[in-house]
Each structure stands twice: as C-alpha cells, then as structure tokens.
Amino acid sequence: MILSSMSYDRLSTNDPDKDYKTIINNTMAFLCERQMTLENNPIKVSIDTIWKQELNVFQDRSDIISKLKRFQTESNFIEISGDNISLTQSGINHCRERQ
C-alpha cells in the first residue's frame, strides 16, 4: 500500500510514480487530519482546496483528479463526487489505524 505514514511528502514533478504517491499521501494526510478533528462527522472537501493547500506545485488539475480517481478505484478509501472528495468508511478506518 502506498500509505506508509500519514505525514506529508515532498512534492516533485519529475517522477510520475513519485508524483502519484505524493498526491495520494498528501491528500490522505489532509483528509485524515480533517476527519480526526471532526471525529465522527463525515467530511467533504473541495478538491481545489486540497490542490491549493497541499498540491499547488502540480499545475494540471486534471492530472491530480485522474490520479485521485485511480486511487479511489484501487483502494476504496476515498469517494469523489463532482468537485468534492471524502473518505469512505474504509478510509476513516485507515486513518484511525494510522493515528
């Protein structure tokens, strides 16, 4: 599994595999932090908020979204609905395990 920790990775745009891992790790760290703050209340965050705050080195929003959709399919930890992203119950459980 990509998610070795719930800490933020450094951003790089020269290695597609590293970029994928960075986008996923930073997004999950962001969502987990928010989820743990709100405890049992489900969260829904704009993808643009995460892009601006955590992934701003990446210029191509559509590339970020395609990587997030790939991760959604592979992991079932996130759900993308329109321009928003949220954690599934599996994602919430993952965050709790990593805490």
C-alpha positions as YAML, in Angstrom:
chain: A
units: angstrom
residues:
- id: 1
  name: MET
  ca: [0.00, 0.00, 0.00]
- id: 2
  name: ILE
  ca: [1.24, 3.46, -0.83]
- id: 3
  name: LEU
  ca: [0.22, 4.96, 2.50]
- id: 4
  name: SER
  ca: [3.24, 4.21, 4.63]
- id: 5
  name: SER
  ca: [2.52, 7.06, 7.01]
- id: 6
  name: MET
  ca: [0.10, 9.88, 7.48]
- id: 7
  name: SER
  ca: [2.74, 12.56, 7.01]
- id: 8
  name: TYR
  ca: [3.07, 14.87, 4.06]
- id: 9
  name: ASP
  ca: [5.51, 14.02, 1.30]
- id: 10
  name: ARG
  ca: [7.73, 16.46, -0.52]
- id: 11
  name: LEU
  ca: [6.48, 17.42, -3.93]
- id: 12
  name: SER
  ca: [8.34, 16.65, -7.12]
- id: 13
  name: THR
  ca: [7.20, 16.81, -10.70]
- id: 14
  name: ASN
  ca: [9.90, 14.75, -12.44]
- id: 15
  name: ASP
  ca: [8.86, 11.22, -11.47]
- id: 16
  name: PRO
  ca: [5.30, 10.07, -12.32]
- id: 17
  name: ASP
  ca: [5.31, 7.24, -9.75]
- id: 18
  name: LYS
  ca: [6.56, 9.54, -7.01]
- id: 19
  name: ASP
  ca: [4.05, 12.17, -8.07]
- id: 20
  name: TYR
  ca: [1.22, 9.64, -7.75]
- id: 21
  name: LYS
  ca: [2.37, 8.61, -4.28]
- id: 22
  name: THR
  ca: [2.81, 12.25, -3.23]
- id: 23
  name: ILE
  ca: [-0.67, 13.23, -4.43]
- id: 24
  name: ILE
  ca: [-2.24, 10.28, -2.63]
- id: 25
  name: ASN
  ca: [-0.23, 10.58, 0.59]
- id: 26
  name: ASN
  ca: [-0.74, 14.34, 0.88]
- id: 27
  name: THR
  ca: [-4.45, 14.05, 0.09]
- id: 28
  name: MET
  ca: [-4.95, 11.26, 2.62]
- id: 29
  name: ALA
  ca: [-2.94, 13.11, 5.29]
- id: 30
  name: PHE
  ca: [-5.08, 16.20, 4.69]
- id: 31
  name: LEU
  ca: [-8.35, 14.24, 4.81]
- id: 32
  name: CYS
  ca: [-7.29, 12.24, 7.87]
- id: 33
  name: GLU
  ca: [-6.33, 15.38, 9.76]
- id: 34
  name: ARG
  ca: [-9.70, 16.92, 8.98]
- id: 35
  name: GLN
  ca: [-11.56, 13.72, 9.83]
- id: 36
  name: MET
  ca: [-9.81, 13.30, 13.18]
- id: 37
  name: THR
  ca: [-10.60, 16.92, 14.06]
- id: 38
  name: LEU
  ca: [-14.29, 16.38, 13.35]
- id: 39
  name: GLU
  ca: [-14.29, 12.87, 14.86]
- id: 40
  name: ASN
  ca: [-17.45, 11.07, 13.75]
- id: 41
  name: ASN
  ca: [-18.83, 13.79, 11.49]
- id: 42
  name: PRO
  ca: [-18.27, 12.91, 7.83]
- id: 43
  name: ILE
  ca: [-16.20, 15.38, 5.87]
- id: 44
  name: LYS
  ca: [-16.44, 16.52, 2.29]
- id: 45
  name: VAL
  ca: [-13.69, 18.76, 0.94]
- id: 46
  name: SER
  ca: [-13.32, 20.55, -2.36]
- id: 47
  name: ILE
  ca: [-10.56, 19.04, -4.48]
- id: 48
  name: ASP
  ca: [-9.50, 22.62, -5.24]
- id: 49
  name: THR
  ca: [-8.91, 23.24, -1.51]
- id: 50
  name: ILE
  ca: [-6.52, 20.30, -1.34]
- id: 51
  name: TRP
  ca: [-4.89, 21.33, -4.62]
- id: 52
  name: LYS
  ca: [-4.29, 24.89, -3.40]
- id: 53
  name: GLN
  ca: [-3.13, 23.94, 0.08]
- id: 54
  name: GLU
  ca: [-1.20, 20.70, -0.44]
- id: 55
  name: LEU
  ca: [-0.58, 20.07, -4.14]
- id: 56
  name: ASN
  ca: [-0.01, 23.53, -5.59]
- id: 57
  name: VAL
  ca: [3.26, 22.56, -7.27]
- id: 58
  name: PHE
  ca: [1.21, 20.49, -9.71]
- id: 59
  name: GLN
  ca: [-0.08, 22.72, -12.48]
- id: 60
  name: ASP
  ca: [-2.51, 20.28, -14.09]
- id: 61
  name: ARG
  ca: [-5.69, 19.89, -12.03]
- id: 62
  name: SER
  ca: [-6.98, 17.17, -14.37]
- id: 63
  name: ASP
  ca: [-3.84, 15.11, -13.70]
- id: 64
  name: ILE
  ca: [-4.48, 15.34, -9.95]
- id: 65
  name: ILE
  ca: [-8.09, 14.29, -10.42]
- id: 66
  name: SER
  ca: [-7.16, 11.35, -12.63]
- id: 67
  name: LYS
  ca: [-4.66, 10.13, -10.00]
- id: 68
  name: LEU
  ca: [-7.26, 10.52, -7.25]
- id: 69
  name: LYS
  ca: [-9.82, 8.60, -9.31]
- id: 70
  name: ARG
  ca: [-7.28, 5.83, -9.87]
- id: 71
  name: PHE
  ca: [-6.68, 5.67, -6.12]
- id: 72
  name: GLN
  ca: [-10.44, 5.65, -5.49]
- id: 73
  name: THR
  ca: [-10.73, 2.54, -7.66]
- id: 74
  name: GLU
  ca: [-7.67, 0.82, -6.22]
- id: 75
  name: SER
  ca: [-8.28, 1.45, -2.53]
- id: 76
  name: ASN
  ca: [-11.90, 2.31, -1.79]
- id: 77
  name: PHE
  ca: [-10.59, 4.83, 0.80]
- id: 78
  name: ILE
  ca: [-11.94, 7.93, -0.92]
- id: 79
  name: GLU
  ca: [-15.05, 8.93, -2.82]
- id: 80
  name: ILE
  ca: [-15.04, 11.63, -5.45]
- id: 81
  name: SER
  ca: [-18.35, 13.30, -6.16]
- id: 82
  name: GLY
  ca: [-18.24, 16.20, -8.57]
- id: 83
  name: ASP
  ca: [-15.55, 18.58, -7.32]
- id: 84
  name: ASN
  ca: [-15.57, 17.15, -3.80]
- id: 85
  name: ILE
  ca: [-13.69, 14.34, -2.13]
- id: 86
  name: SER
  ca: [-14.50, 12.49, 1.07]
- id: 87
  name: LEU
  ca: [-13.32, 9.47, 3.00]
- id: 88
  name: THR
  ca: [-15.25, 6.22, 2.78]
- id: 89
  name: GLN
  ca: [-15.73, 4.15, 5.93]
- id: 90
  name: SER
  ca: [-12.66, 2.14, 4.86]
- id: 91
  name: GLY
  ca: [-10.72, 5.41, 4.57]
- id: 92
  name: ILE
  ca: [-11.86, 6.55, 8.02]
- id: 93
  name: ASN
  ca: [-10.82, 3.18, 9.47]
- id: 94
  name: HIS
  ca: [-7.44, 3.52, 7.75]
- id: 95
  name: CYS
  ca: [-6.96, 6.96, 9.32]
- id: 96
  name: ARG
  ca: [-7.78, 5.60, 12.77]
- id: 97
  name: GLU
  ca: [-5.27, 2.76, 12.33]
- id: 98
  name: ARG
  ca: [-2.55, 5.20, 11.33]
- id: 99
  name: GLN
  ca: [-3.17, 7.59, 14.20]
...
